[in-house]
Amino acid sequence: MPFTPFHLGPAATIGFPLRKYFDVVTLLIASVIVDLEPLAVIMFNLNYPLHGFFHTFIGGSIMAIVLSIIIYRWNWFFQEIAKIFRISQDSSFRKIIFTSFVGVYSHILLDAPLYTDIRPFYPVMVNPLYGIVSASTIYMFCEITILTGLLLYIITITSFPAVHEDV
């Protein structure tokens, strides 16, 4: 995605209605955190692919595990932020790690058809997903889901003012 927040649309569209299975905060963070890699490449003018190791399933798995540990250990902090947006929920490490993988992998799967420099199945050095879905289809999907996700967020906070669910 050329515009990282587009990844929030699919995450919100899946996360809000299925919050019994997903930790919404984790899903939202995991769906965009992979783009810290291209951000670092651009900011520090690195001689490194824009979509490098963390845009692979191996690198993404490492990122999902690290993210899960951080979110679980700092859950009190993330829940304070979630309370501001009225989306706090009780969660377990199992739910957080599952959600991290879904978010990170969804990011990789949305980017892989768009960019030639992504090697999702590294160490395999080809991208068999490149071009299987047109860029315009992926962009439209993300645009629709960002609107859908926003609507579902509004429904969630108006229907369930205190979203605390037991795991």
N, C-alpha and C positions, 0 to 999 in steps of 0.2 A: 504494500500500500504506500503510495506516495505521501499520504496524509494519515499518520499513525492513529489518530482518534477514530478513524473509520472502523478499526478493529473492535471498538467498544460496542458497536451496534449488534453484531452477532452475539457477543458476550451478554449484553443486557437482555436481548431477545430470548436467549436460552436461560439465563440466570434467574431473572425475576419470576417467571412462572414455575421454574423447577428448583426454587430455593430450598426445597426439602432435601434435594440431592446435592446442590452446589452451594458453596460459600460465595455469595455474590461479590463481596469485596475482593476476595482472592481471584475470582474469575475476571473481574474488570482489570485488576493489576496484571495478571498473567497474560491477558490478551494483548497488552501493549508493551510489556517489559522487554520483549525480544528486540524492540527497536532502540534500545540503549546502544546496541552494537553499531548500527549505521550512524547514530547520533555521535558516538565517539569517533568513528572514522571521519566524519565531516568536521567535527569541532577541532580535532587534533591533527587533521590532514594526514591520516595514517596511510601507509602503503599497504593496504589490506582491503580485501573485497568488502563492498558496502554490506552485502548479505553474506557473512562468513560463517564461522563455526556455530554460533548460536542460532542460526537459521537452518540447522540440521537437526534431525531427530536425536542424535547423540548429544549435541550441545544443548538443545532444547530440554532434554531430559535432565541434564545437570542443572540447568537454570531452574527448571520446575522444582527439583529437590531442594536447592538452595533457597528459592523463594518460599517454599512450604515451611522450611525450618524458621526462616525469618518471620513469616506471618504468624506461625504458631507461637514462637517465643515472644513476639511483640504484639500478640493478639489484643491485649488491653489497649494499646495505642491505636490499632486499626479499628477496634470497636468504638473508640471515642470518636474517630472520624466518621465512622458509619452512623453513629447516633445523630450527628449533625444532619446527615442526609436521610435519616429515618430508615435505614436499611440494616441496622445491626441484627445479628443473629448469633445464636449459640452454635458452636462448631467444634468438631473433633479434628485431631491431626489427620485421621483417615479421610475425612471430607475435604480438608484443606489440600492434601497432597493430590487426591483425585482431581479436584478442581484446578489445581495448578497445571497438571498435565493437560487437561482439556483446553485450558486457555492458551498455553504455550503452543501446543500442537495445532490448535485452530489457527493461530497466527501463521505458523509455518505453512499450513495447507492453503491459506488464503494468498500468501505471497508467492509460493512455489510456481503456480501457473503464469505469473507475471514477469519474473526476472530470470535472466539467463545465468546470473552468477550464483544462484542458490543451488546447493547440492544437498537436498533434504535427506538422501540416503547415504551420506558420507560414511565410509570411504569410497563409495561408488561416486565417480567424478562426473556423472551426467545427471541431468534433472529430467526424469521421465514425465514429470507433471507440467513442465513448461508448455504453455499453449493449449493444454487440454480444455481449458475454459477461457473464453475471451476476456480481455481486460475490462471491456465495457460491461460484461455480465457480472464480473466480480465487483466492480465499482457500483453498479446498480443494486446488487444484493446488499452491499454494505450501506448504501444510502437509504434503502428501504428499511433495513434492520436498525439503523440508528434512530430513525423516526419511530419504528415499532418499539424499540427498546425504551425510548423516552416516554412513549405512551404507557407502556407496561410499568415503568417506574412510577409515573403519576398514579396509575391505578393501584399499584402496590402501596404507596404511602398514604393514599386516601382510604383504601379499603382495610389496611392493616396498620394502623398508626404505630403500634409497637411490634415490630417484626422480630420476635424472639421465638425461635423454634427449638425444641429439644432435638438432639441428635438421636 
